[in-house]
Amino acid sequence: MSELLKLVRDLGNKATAIVGMTKNVGKTVTFNYLVDELVKNGIVAGLVSAGYDGERFDRLTLKEKPRIYAPKGSYVATAEACFEASEAVLELLERSTYSTPLGAVYLGRVLRPGKVELAGPGSVSGLRGLMAKMQGYGAGKLLVDGAINRLASASPSVTEATILATGASLGPTMSDVIRKTVFRAALLNTPAVDDNQLFAAAREGLNEGKAVLICCEGSAYRAEPIKASLPLLAAAEMISRHGKDTAAFVFGGALVDKNLRDILRLFGEPPVVIVEDATRMFISPDEYYRFINLGGRIMVLNRLNLIAITLNPTDPMGQDYDPHMFLEKMSEALKPQPVFDLKLEAG
């Protein structure tokens, strides 16, 4: 059993998201590698995707993009058009109530192995519903295909673990690729709120509003829910209500650069910033590190579990890197995060 599969297996009967930082970083290679490892170890896979990019061929290289391999006995959830065009022979089990631009999502069992295209709902509720159905039919391990701009798959409310695929196509130089990957890993590994009273105040406030201003009251916290129509408006109103007793800003929606800049303008020592989970952060490295270096702390209510990072040292439109050197430098930069080059490992 491979080291990567051991990490996935140790999660028990839980779902894993495979997320790519950009195109051509080996996300599908990682996905297919895990599918193959599951087959070798007698584990029935359930395969689903968070959305669909709609491209059979890469627009830059004009090469056919790798497709997902579905082994016999596995379960697949995909849109009607993809279901009917599948190379694998699929037994229709159910026409779900979830829809995509390519039609309703069908659930099927693979009768004859082959390649499939996965197209699923982009919503958290849709993914959770489909995954529950596949587990009900008999899937032992669920794999969710995603992308960095479709982070719903990595949300802790959907999957219990995430594998991040990165590679040479992410930047013009190896140092740039490493820097961007280290930053993304730092965001995904954002720590959970470790104060039980603060956590309870934040969670209670988000049950009533789209953002929450948390103030100190002696040794306790007071939550002030912000009930604006949109999360971004609620965030702006929350920050404007700040005071000397402000202990934390809780964002029910996205955290963006402007939020961090606004907070730093108001505080010498900024209050804690809290978001639902790491998939809600859309911030740049410059603003993130500036905030952290000035004493700011960012925490989450639901911590994402980043279990590994996989590498692709080749770029079809740019520079390739020596795989051994790339693996060594990336492993050093991301220590103690497990890092794998799956093709190098296979020899």
N, C-alpha and C positions, 0 to 999 in steps of 0.2 A: 504494500500500500504506500502510495506516494506521501511525502510530507504535507503537501497541500491538501490532499484528501483527508489526512488525519485531522487537520485543523477543522475541516468541514464536518467530518464524522463526529468529532467531539462535541458538536453543537446538539447532537441528538436529532430528533425529528423536527428540525427547524429549517427555515428558509435562508438562502444565501443570495445576495445580489452581486452580480458581476458588472462593475461600472467602468466605462472607459473615459479617460480624461479628454480625448479628442479622437479623431479618426486615425486608423492605421496603427493603433498602439497594441493590438493583439487581444482585444476584448473577446472576440469570437473564438480565437484560438484557446484562450483560457476557458471559455464556456464549454467548448467541445472537449477539451482535455478533461474537465471534471465529469462530463457526461460519460466519456470512455472509462474513467476510473470508477465511476459508480457501477457501470456494467460489469467490469472485472471483479468487483467485490459484491455482486449480487444485490445491489440496492436499486430499487425502482425509482426512476427520476420523473419529476413533474416539471415541464418546461413552459415558461410564460415570459412575456416581454412587457416592459413599461413603455407603451407607445410603439411607434414604427417610423423609421426614417425614409421608407419608400424608395430606396435606391438599390437596384440589383447590381449596378455598375458604379464604381467610384468615378465621380465627375472629373477628377484631375488626371488619374492614371488610365481611365477607361477599362481597367481590369475588373473582372467579376469579383464582387465582394464575397468573402467567405460566408457560408450559410451554416445554420445550426444542424447538427446531425442528431436525428431522433432514433434511438435504438428500439428494437422490438420489445413490446411490453411497457414502454414508457407512456406517459400521459402528456398531451399537448393542448394548450389553450391558445387559439389564434383566430384571427378574423376570417370570416366566411371565404373571401377571395383567396386568401393564402391557404386555407384548409383545402379548398377544391383544387388548387394548383400544386399541392404538395407532391414531392417526389416519393415520399414515404406513403404507404397505404395506411389510411387512418379509419378507424371505426368510430362513427359518430355516436357519442354518448349523450350529448345534451347541447341544445342551442340556448346559450345563456341570455340573460336580459341586458348584458353589457354590450355597448356598441362602439365602433370605431369608424373612421372614414371609409374603411374597406368592408364594412358590414358588421353584423353581429358577431360576437366572439363564440366560436364553437369549441366544445371540449371533446377530445377524441383520445382513443387508445391506439398505439402504433401496432398494426398487424404485420407490416413488412417494413424493415428499417430503411431509412433514406433521409434526404435533406428536407428541411422545412424552413419556411419563413415565419417568424413569430411577430405578430401584430396584436398588441393588447391595449387595454385602456390606460390612459395616463394618470388616472385618479387613484388615490390611496384606497378608497373604498372599493373600487372596481378590482384592483389587484388582490386585495384581501379576500374579496368574495370568490374570485376564481381559484385562488390558492386553497381556500377551505374546501371548495368543491373537488379539486384534484386529490387532496388528502382523503376526502371521503370515498373517492373511487379506489384508492389504494396506493397513491404516490408516497414513497418513503422519504424522499429528499427533494425539496423544491429549489430550482435554480431560476433566478429572475434576471433577464437580460436588460441592461440599462445603459445610460450614457450620462456624462457629466451635466448635460443640460436637461436630463430627465431623472433628477435625483429622487423622485418619489419612490423608486425601487429600493433605495438605500435607507429610507426612513425607518427608524426603529419600530414604527407602528405597522410596517409591512414585513420587513425581513429582520432576522436576528443577527445577521453578520453581513459584512461587505468585503469584497475583494476589489481592489483598485488596479486597473490596467493602465500602464503608462509606457512611453517609448520615445524613440528618436524623433518622431514627427511632431512632438509637442513643442519643440523650439529649435533655433538655429545652431545651438552649440550644446555640448553635453552638460556644461555647467548650468546653462539656462534650463534644460530639461530637469536636472536635479533640483534646482531652486524652485521651479514651479511644482514639482512633485512633493517636495518637502513641505511647501506651503499648504497644498491641498490636504496632505496627510495631517498636518497640524490642525486644520479646520475640522476634518472628520474625527479627529481624536479629542475634540474639545471636551473638557471634563464636565461631569454632572454636578449640579448644585449639591453641596455636601452639608448644608445646614437644614435640618429637618423643618424648623419653623419657617425659614425663608422659602423652602420648597412648597410647604403647605399654603403659604400666603400667595405665592405666584400661581399655583395651580387653582386655588379658589378664585383668584381674581380673573383668570382666563376663562373660567366657567361663566363669567358675567360680562366680560368685555373683550375687545380685540387687542388691548394692551393694558398693562398694569403698572401704576406708579406705586412702589413700595416704600413706606416711610418708617423710620424708627419711632417707637413709643416705649421709652425706657429699655427694657430687655426684650420687648416683643416687637412685632411688625404689624403695620396697618396697610392693607391693600386698598388701593383706589382704582377700580376698573374704569377703563376709558371706553365709552360706548359709541364711538364714531362709526360711520357707515362702512368705511374701508380700513383695513389694517394700517396702510401707510398714513392715512389721516389720523388714526388713533395714535400712531407712534409719534407724529409731530406734536399732537396735543399733549401727550404724556410728557415729553421732554420740556414743553413750555410751562408745565405746571411744577417744575422742579423746585425744591427748597433746600434749606440747610439740613433738614432731617431726611432727605432722600437717601435710601439705602440701596435701591436697585431699580433698574428699568427693565420691564418684561415685555418682550415683543411677541405678539401672537402671530404675526406674519413674518415678512422678510426683514432681515437686518442688512442695511445697505451702507455704503461709505458715508453718505450725508449724515446718517444717524450718529456715527462715531465722531465725525467732525463737530457736529452740534454739541455733543456731550463734552468733548474736550475744550470747547470754547467757554463752557459754563463752569467747569470744575478744574481745580488744580489737581485734586486727587479724585478721579471719576468713580461714581458708584458702580456696582456690579451690573453688567449687561447680561440678561438672560433671554435665551430663545428656546423654542419648543425642542428643536433638535438641530444637528449640524447641517441638514439639508436646507435649512431656512436662511443660511448665511450667503449673501452675494456681495462680498467685500473684496477689495484689492489687497495685494500683499503690502503695499505702501501704507495704507490706512490701518490695516490690521497690526503691523509691527509698530507703527507709531503709537497706536492706542496701548498696546501691551508694554512698550518701552517707557511710557509715561505713567505706568502703574495701573493701567486698566485691566480688568478681568472679564472674560467672556465665559459663560457657563451655559449648560443646557439642562432642560428638565428630563429629557430622554437621551441617554448617551448612545451613540452609534458604536457598533463593534467592528472596527476595521481589523480583520484577521490577517491580511496579507496583501502584498503588492506584487504584480507580475510585470515583466519587462519585455519590450520588443526593441532590440537594438538596431533595427532596420527602418529606413524611411524611404518609401517608393519615390518620393519627389525631392529627396535631399541627401544628407550625409548618413552613412551607416557607421556604427561604432563597433569596436572590438567587443564581442559579447562578454568575455571574461573581465575586461577592464570596466565595462559598463556595470556589470553586476557587482563588482567589488566596490566601486565608488558609490553606487546607489545604496548598497547595503550599509556602508559606513555612514552615509548621510542620514539614513533612516533608522539606524540602530535604536532600539532593539526590535523594530518591526520586521517580521519575516518577509524576505524578498526572494522572488523566484524568476529565473529565465527558463520557461518550461521546455522550449526547444533545445536549449543547451543541456538541460537535465536529461532529456531523452536521447541525447547523443546524435 
